[in-house]
Amino acid sequence: MPTRISATHPPRYRLHKPSGQAVVTFGRKDHYLGVHNTRESLEAYHRLIAQWHADGQQFLPNANDVSAQRRHAIHAPIAGRCAALCAA
């Protein structure tokens, strides 16, 4: 069954149980970020999200979905800060 790409949500940070690593999937490609739930893996996730935004990809919150709007409000500033840190 093909994976559906959501236009309303960023790619998820999740646990790869067999390895204990954090993983995020962009365009059907898994990116392993290091040990799950560590500062390093979360920073790597935010760097990838910032790069994803810089490449023109966006998640578009549905006007009726308050939780999507909340997620966008949380991730957009973080992605901007990560992009600034990566550029430095």
Buried (B, 14 or more C-beta within 10 A) or exposed (E): EEEEEEEBBBBEBEEEEEEEBBBBEBEEEEEEBBEBEEEEBBBBBBBBBBBBBEEEBEBEBEEEEEEBBEBBEEBBEBBEEBBEEEEE
